[in-house]
Amino acid sequence: MLDATTCGKLARQLDEARRLRGEIEPLSKTFTELDLDDAYRIGA
């Protein structure tokens, strides 16, 4: 499970990409501690 600091960084990155309609690197490369369960929670 991701810690609060990592969740904050992830949320900012996703929000910025959404606002700027930009692409981001695969999250598994940027956030190496991200596991499949975390990914499914983010996508939900």
Steps between C-alpha positions, in 0.01 A plus 500: 500500500622850419590738781343846534796684346503278192122529466533878505766499228292263291186710543684818393648329195165359391320830561760696302483255210120525502500882507766531230361205304849359495642153502700354783752219526361164607433524872692181567816675377442822694372335818692175534325417830163493319353152492205356314259551791596869518454537126149356516410736786624798296304392195175458693 
